[in-house]
Amino acid sequence: MNETAVDWLFQKLWDNPKDKLTWYKILIDAKEMERKQIVEAHGYQRNTTIKANGDILLYLKNGEEYYRENYGKI
């Protein structure tokens, strides 16, 4: 089983000195790890949009788009 961002974060914080700069760097790394896991897990999602004139548009939303829409900037 792959290590989750939370497991990784706990282990890094446990093993490293407890100064604020070290903890901040570890937090930034954990957030990036979590982002990658979310993007990978999401994959592609089919989305349907119905325009006012009745046309139906289908498009695929990738994991990067999903992350930006739900969690902010990459």
Secondary structure, DSSP 8 states (H G I E B T S, - for coil): ----HHHHHHHHHHHS---HHHHHHHHHHHHHHHHHHHHHHH--EEEEEE-TTS-EEEEEE-HHHHHHHHH---
